[in-house]
Amino acid sequence: MAKLQSLDPDTPMFAQFKEETGPVVLANTFVVPEERTETFLALFRRQAEFMRAQPGFVSLQLHRGTGGSRLLMNVAVWASTQALATALAHPEFQRVAAEFPGDIVSYPHVFEQIGV
């Protein structure tokens, strides 16, 4: 399973689910060793298929860092924190999550859109 790290140590992602709000954006940056990229992409595609079918799912886009970067970033929009939390806790999602190699590091965080 990929190692989860918090971008904001004072507000880990799972603590963010206590606030019921929405819509929300899950931004998840992954550090993926070069030799694991194809494995990561295959597993990510399986999870993405599952997530797209879940209630409250809005959209998802995976991005790759440029210039030889090992970073990949998922940006997913959900109707609410509750919908996202429910999908992440689903046994099928968890089953695939357990297949990610342990040398991949994940930095997930939930955001709300603000007007500027």
Buried (B, 14 or more C-beta within 10 A) or exposed (E): EBEBBBEEEEEBBBEBBEEEEBBBBBBBBBBBEEEBBEBBBEBBEBBBEBBEEBEBBBEBEBEEBEEEEBBBBBBBBBBBBBBBBBBBEEEBBEEBBEEBBEEBBBBBBBEEEEEE
